């Protein structure tokens, strides 16, 4: 095989790789999944933030009520 034939063969193999890359959509799919996972993570962070505020309020309420009951018991006894 001559040098020019070897280069021609390599060039055609390179074009084959390019056409496969053009038809390969796994990278685009990975990017889409990454964006979707990012949006879900942002939504979860917002939801968990709101939930933590509610749980904090609940514990404050329980602590206040417990203190009120304890004060009532100590005043009557």
CNS distance restraints for C-alpha pairs under 8 A (distance, minus, plus):
assign (resid   1 and name CA) (resid   5 and name CA) 6.24 0.50 0.50
assign (resid   1 and name CA) (resid   6 and name CA) 6.59 0.50 0.50
assign (resid   2 and name CA) (resid   6 and name CA) 6.31 0.50 0.50
assign (resid   3 and name CA) (resid   7 and name CA) 6.29 0.50 0.50
assign (resid   4 and name CA) (resid   8 and name CA) 6.07 0.50 0.50
assign (resid   5 and name CA) (resid   9 and name CA) 6.13 0.50 0.50
assign (resid   6 and name CA) (resid  10 and name CA) 6.19 0.50 0.50
assign (resid   7 and name CA) (resid  11 and name CA) 6.05 0.50 0.50
assign (resid   8 and name CA) (resid  12 and name CA) 6.29 0.50 0.50
assign (resid   9 and name CA) (resid  13 and name CA) 6.21 0.50 0.50
assign (resid  10 and name CA) (resid  14 and name CA) 6.14 0.50 0.50
assign (resid  11 and name CA) (resid  15 and name CA) 6.40 0.50 0.50
assign (resid  12 and name CA) (resid  16 and name CA) 6.26 0.50 0.50
assign (resid  13 and name CA) (resid  17 and name CA) 6.40 0.50 0.50
assign (resid  14 and name CA) (resid  18 and name CA) 6.36 0.50 0.50
assign (resid  15 and name CA) (resid  19 and name CA) 6.19 0.50 0.50
assign (resid  16 and name CA) (resid  20 and name CA) 6.23 0.50 0.50
assign (resid  17 and name CA) (resid  21 and name CA) 6.18 0.50 0.50
assign (resid  18 and name CA) (resid  22 and name CA) 6.20 0.50 0.50
assign (resid  19 and name CA) (resid  23 and name CA) 6.31 0.50 0.50
assign (resid  20 and name CA) (resid  24 and name CA) 5.93 0.50 0.50
assign (resid  21 and name CA) (resid  25 and name CA) 7.96 0.50 0.50
assign (resid  25 and name CA) (resid  29 and name CA) 6.25 0.50 0.50
assign (resid  26 and name CA) (resid  30 and name CA) 6.09 0.50 0.50
assign (resid  27 and name CA) (resid  31 and name CA) 6.29 0.50 0.50
assign (resid  28 and name CA) (resid  32 and name CA) 6.24 0.50 0.50
assign (resid  29 and name CA) (resid  33 and name CA) 6.19 0.50 0.50
assign (resid  30 and name CA) (resid  34 and name CA) 6.08 0.50 0.50
assign (resid  31 and name CA) (resid  35 and name CA) 6.19 0.50 0.50
assign (resid  32 and name CA) (resid  36 and name CA) 6.14 0.50 0.50
assign (resid  33 and name CA) (resid  37 and name CA) 6.05 0.50 0.50
assign (resid  34 and name CA) (resid  38 and name CA) 6.14 0.50 0.50
assign (resid  35 and name CA) (resid  39 and name CA) 6.24 0.50 0.50
assign (resid  36 and name CA) (resid  40 and name CA) 6.22 0.50 0.50
assign (resid  37 and name CA) (resid  41 and name CA) 6.11 0.50 0.50
assign (resid  38 and name CA) (resid  42 and name CA) 6.25 0.50 0.50
assign (resid  39 and name CA) (resid  43 and name CA) 6.21 0.50 0.50
assign (resid  40 and name CA) (resid  44 and name CA) 6.11 0.50 0.50
assign (resid  41 and name CA) (resid  45 and name CA) 6.14 0.50 0.50
assign (resid  42 and name CA) (resid  46 and name CA) 6.32 0.50 0.50
assign (resid  43 and name CA) (resid  47 and name CA) 6.13 0.50 0.50
assign (resid  44 and name CA) (resid  48 and name CA) 5.87 0.50 0.50
assign (resid  45 and name CA) (resid  49 and name CA) 5.99 0.50 0.50
assign (resid  46 and name CA) (resid  50 and name CA) 6.31 0.50 0.50
assign (resid  47 and name CA) (resid  51 and name CA) 6.09 0.50 0.50
assign (resid  48 and name CA) (resid  52 and name CA) 5.96 0.50 0.50
assign (resid  49 and name CA) (resid  53 and name CA) 6.45 0.50 0.50
assign (resid  50 and name CA) (resid  54 and name CA) 6.51 0.50 0.50
assign (resid  51 and name CA) (resid  55 and name CA) 6.19 0.50 0.50
assign (resid  52 and name CA) (resid  56 and name CA) 6.01 0.50 0.50
assign (resid  53 and name CA) (resid  57 and name CA) 6.27 0.50 0.50
assign (resid  54 and name CA) (resid  58 and name CA) 6.19 0.50 0.50
assign (resid  55 and name CA) (resid  59 and name CA) 6.26 0.50 0.50
assign (resid  56 and name CA) (resid  60 and name CA) 6.22 0.50 0.50
assign (resid  57 and name CA) (resid  61 and name CA) 6.13 0.50 0.50
assign (resid  58 and name CA) (resid  62 and name CA) 6.23 0.50 0.50
assign (resid  59 and name CA) (resid  63 and name CA) 6.02 0.50 0.50
assign (resid  60 and name CA) (resid  64 and name CA) 6.12 0.50 0.50
assign (resid  61 and name CA) (resid  65 and name CA) 6.13 0.50 0.50
assign (resid  62 and name CA) (resid  66 and name CA) 5.97 0.50 0.50
assign (resid  63 and name CA) (resid  67 and name CA) 6.13 0.50 0.50
assign (resid  64 and name CA) (resid  68 and name CA) 6.16 0.50 0.50
assign (resid  65 and name CA) (resid  69 and name CA) 6.19 0.50 0.50
assign (resid  66 and name CA) (resid  70 and name CA) 6.06 0.50 0.50
assign (resid  67 and name CA) (resid  71 and name CA) 6.01 0.50 0.50
assign (resid  68 and name CA) (resid  72 and name CA) 6.21 0.50 0.50
assign (resid  69 and name CA) (resid  73 and name CA) 6.18 0.50 0.50
assign (resid  70 and name CA) (resid  74 and name CA) 6.17 0.50 0.50
assign (resid  71 and name CA) (resid  75 and name CA) 6.05 0.50 0.50
assign (resid  72 and name CA) (resid  76 and name CA) 6.24 0.50 0.50
assign (resid  73 and name CA) (resid  77 and name CA) 6.11 0.50 0.50
